[in-house]
């Protein structure tokens, strides 16, 4: 049985493997020429820091971003379509403060209470990609 399938499951519990798995980064697609708009959203609003890409990869466009333990790579995709359903789930220490902060920039968090044990909201980035921000419920 799926570990989270039983009633009252702890959706925040770790599930160790012998491989020590973790995520280095998540990649999202962006249309060509939107890097400056992405900087305004991810760096200017969300507080990420831009990471210099290796020269061989920088020639492809896009940008790499880092904040705390999270890295997001934005890669140019010729036939870009925003991710409407798929998304990174980004853990946040103070979800309410982030919601107020993004609201101050004219963004409207889309709150969703359908994840037991978690509080979360969704935002769309400047290109329409879905982002989920969440933290364990108290």
C-alpha positions as a Markdown table, in Angstrom:
| # | Residue | x | y | z |
|---|---|---|---|---|
| 1 | Unk | 0.0 | 0.0 | 0.0 |
| 2 | Unk | 1.2 | 3.5 | -0.8 |
| 3 | Unk | 2.7 | 4.9 | 2.4 |
| 4 | Unk | 0.4 | 8.0 | 2.5 |
| 5 | Unk | -2.8 | 6.2 | 1.6 |
| 6 | Unk | -3.8 | 5.2 | 5.1 |
| 7 | Unk | -6.1 | 7.6 | 7.0 |
| 8 | Unk | -4.2 | 10.1 | 9.2 |
| 9 | Unk | -1.0 | 9.7 | 7.2 |
| 10 | Unk | 1.9 | 12.0 | 7.9 |
| 11 | Unk | 2.5 | 13.7 | 4.6 |
| 12 | Unk | 5.6 | 15.4 | 5.8 |
| 13 | Unk | 7.5 | 12.2 | 6.9 |
| 14 | Unk | 10.7 | 11.4 | 5.2 |
| 15 | Unk | 11.1 | 8.1 | 3.2 |
| 16 | Unk | 14.7 | 7.1 | 3.4 |
| 17 | Unk | 16.3 | 5.0 | 0.6 |
| 18 | Unk | 19.8 | 3.5 | 0.4 |
| 19 | Unk | 20.6 | 6.1 | -2.3 |
| 20 | Unk | 20.4 | 9.4 | -0.4 |
| 21 | Unk | 18.1 | 11.0 | -3.0 |
| 22 | Unk | 17.4 | 14.7 | -3.1 |
| 23 | Unk | 16.6 | 17.4 | -5.6 |
| 24 | Unk | 19.5 | 19.6 | -6.9 |
| 25 | Unk | 17.2 | 21.8 | -9.0 |
| 26 | Unk | 13.9 | 22.0 | -10.8 |
| 27 | Unk | 13.7 | 23.2 | -14.4 |
| 28 | Unk | 10.9 | 25.3 | -15.8 |
| 29 | Unk | 10.5 | 26.4 | -19.4 |
| 30 | Unk | 10.3 | 30.0 | -20.5 |
| 31 | Unk | 9.9 | 31.6 | -23.9 |
| 32 | Unk | 12.9 | 33.2 | -25.5 |
| 33 | Unk | 13.6 | 36.8 | -24.6 |
| 34 | Unk | 11.8 | 36.8 | -21.2 |
| 35 | Unk | 14.9 | 36.5 | -19.0 |
| 36 | Unk | 14.6 | 40.1 | -17.8 |
| 37 | Unk | 10.9 | 39.7 | -16.9 |
| 38 | Unk | 11.9 | 36.4 | -15.1 |
| 39 | Unk | 14.6 | 38.3 | -13.1 |
| 40 | Unk | 12.0 | 40.9 | -12.1 |
| 41 | Unk | 9.7 | 38.1 | -10.8 |
| 42 | Unk | 12.1 | 35.6 | -9.3 |
| 43 | Unk | 14.8 | 38.0 | -8.1 |
| 44 | Unk | 12.9 | 41.2 | -7.6 |
| 45 | Unk | 9.8 | 39.8 | -6.0 |
| 46 | Unk | 10.6 | 36.3 | -4.6 |
| 47 | Unk | 14.2 | 37.2 | -3.5 |
| 48 | Unk | 16.1 | 34.6 | -5.5 |
| 49 | Unk | 19.7 | 35.2 | -6.4 |
| 50 | Unk | 20.8 | 34.6 | -10.0 |
| 51 | Unk | 23.6 | 32.0 | -10.4 |
| 52 | Unk | 26.0 | 32.4 | -13.3 |
| 53 | Unk | 25.5 | 29.6 | -15.8 |
| 54 | Unk | 28.5 | 27.8 | -17.3 |
| 55 | Unk | 29.4 | 29.6 | -20.6 |
| 56 | Unk | 28.4 | 26.6 | -22.8 |
| 57 | Unk | 24.9 | 26.6 | -21.2 |
| 58 | Unk | 24.6 | 30.4 | -21.0 |
| 59 | Unk | 24.6 | 30.5 | -24.8 |
| 60 | Unk | 21.2 | 28.7 | -24.8 |
| 61 | Unk | 19.5 | 31.6 | -22.9 |
| 62 | Unk | 17.5 | 31.2 | -19.7 |
| 63 | Unk | 18.8 | 31.7 | -16.2 |
| 64 | Unk | 19.6 | 29.8 | -13.0 |
| 65 | Unk | 18.2 | 31.0 | -9.7 |
| 66 | Unk | 18.9 | 30.0 | -6.1 |
| 67 | Unk | 17.2 | 30.8 | -2.8 |
| 68 | Unk | 18.1 | 29.1 | 0.5 |
| 69 | Unk | 18.1 | 25.3 | -0.3 |
| 70 | Unk | 16.2 | 25.7 | -3.6 |
| 71 | Unk | 17.6 | 26.1 | -7.1 |
| 72 | Unk | 15.4 | 26.7 | -10.2 |
| 73 | Unk | 16.7 | 26.6 | -13.7 |
| 74 | Unk | 14.7 | 28.5 | -16.3 |
| 75 | Unk | 15.4 | 27.1 | -19.7 |
| 76 | Unk | 14.3 | 28.6 | -23.1 |
| 77 | Unk | 11.9 | 26.3 | -24.9 |
| 78 | Unk | 11.2 | 27.1 | -28.6 |
| 79 | Unk | 7.6 | 25.9 | -28.5 |
| 80 | Unk | 6.9 | 27.2 | -25.0 |
| 81 | Unk | 3.7 | 26.4 | -23.2 |
| 82 | Unk | 3.2 | 27.4 | -19.5 |
| 83 | Unk | 3.0 | 24.6 | -17.0 |
| 84 | Unk | -0.6 | 24.8 | -16.0 |
| 85 | Unk | -0.7 | 21.7 | -13.7 |
| 86 | Unk | 2.8 | 20.5 | -13.2 |
| 87 | Unk | 4.8 | 22.6 | -10.7 |
| 88 | Unk | 7.5 | 22.7 | -8.1 |
| 89 | Unk | 6.3 | 22.5 | -4.5 |
| 90 | Unk | 8.4 | 25.0 | -2.6 |
| 91 | Unk | 8.6 | 24.7 | 1.2 |
| 92 | Unk | 8.3 | 28.1 | 3.0 |
| 93 | Unk | 9.1 | 28.8 | 6.6 |
| 94 | Unk | 6.5 | 31.7 | 6.9 |
| 95 | Unk | 3.8 | 31.1 | 4.3 |
| 96 | Unk | 1.6 | 34.0 | 5.5 |
| 97 | Unk | 4.5 | 36.5 | 5.3 |
| 98 | Unk | 5.2 | 35.4 | 1.7 |
| 99 | Unk | 1.5 | 35.7 | 0.8 |
| 100 | Unk | 1.5 | 39.3 | 2.2 |
| 101 | Unk | 4.8 | 40.1 | 0.4 |
| 102 | Unk | 3.6 | 38.9 | -3.1 |
| 103 | Unk | 0.3 | 40.5 | -2.5 |
| 104 | Unk | 2.1 | 43.8 | -2.1 |
| 105 | Unk | 3.4 | 43.3 | -5.6 |
| 106 | Unk | -0.1 | 42.9 | -7.0 |
| 107 | Unk | 0.0 | 39.1 | -7.1 |
| 108 | Unk | -2.9 | 37.1 | -5.8 |
| 109 | Unk | -2.1 | 33.8 | -4.0 |
| 110 | Unk | -4.6 | 31.1 | -4.9 |
| 111 | Unk | -5.1 | 29.3 | -1.5 |
| 112 | Unk | -5.9 | 25.6 | -1.5 |
| 113 | Unk | -6.7 | 23.5 | 1.6 |
| 114 | Unk | -6.9 | 20.1 | -0.1 |
| 115 | Unk | -3.5 | 18.8 | 1.2 |
| 116 | Unk | -4.0 | 17.3 | 4.7 |
| 117 | Unk | -1.4 | 18.6 | 7.2 |
| 118 | Unk | -0.2 | 21.3 | 4.9 |
| 119 | Unk | -1.1 | 24.9 | 4.1 |
| 120 | Unk | -0.4 | 26.0 | 0.6 |
| 121 | Unk | -1.1 | 28.5 | -2.2 |
| 122 | Unk | -0.3 | 28.7 | -5.9 |
| 123 | Unk | 1.1 | 31.6 | -7.9 |
| 124 | Unk | 1.8 | 31.9 | -11.6 |
| 125 | Unk | 5.2 | 33.3 | -12.6 |
| 126 | Unk | 5.6 | 36.0 | -15.2 |
| 127 | Unk | 5.2 | 33.4 | -18.0 |
| 128 | Unk | 2.2 | 31.6 | -16.5 |
| 129 | Unk | 4.1 | 28.7 | -14.9 |
| 130 | Unk | 2.4 | 27.3 | -11.8 |
| 131 | Unk | 4.3 | 27.5 | -8.5 |
| 132 | Unk | 3.2 | 25.9 | -5.3 |
| 133 | Unk | 4.3 | 27.4 | -1.9 |
| 134 | Unk | 3.6 | 25.3 | 1.2 |
| 135 | Unk | 4.4 | 24.7 | 4.8 |
| 136 | Unk | 3.2 | 22.2 | 7.4 |
| 137 | Unk | 0.0 | 23.2 | 9.2 |
| 138 | Unk | 0.5 | 24.0 | 12.9 |
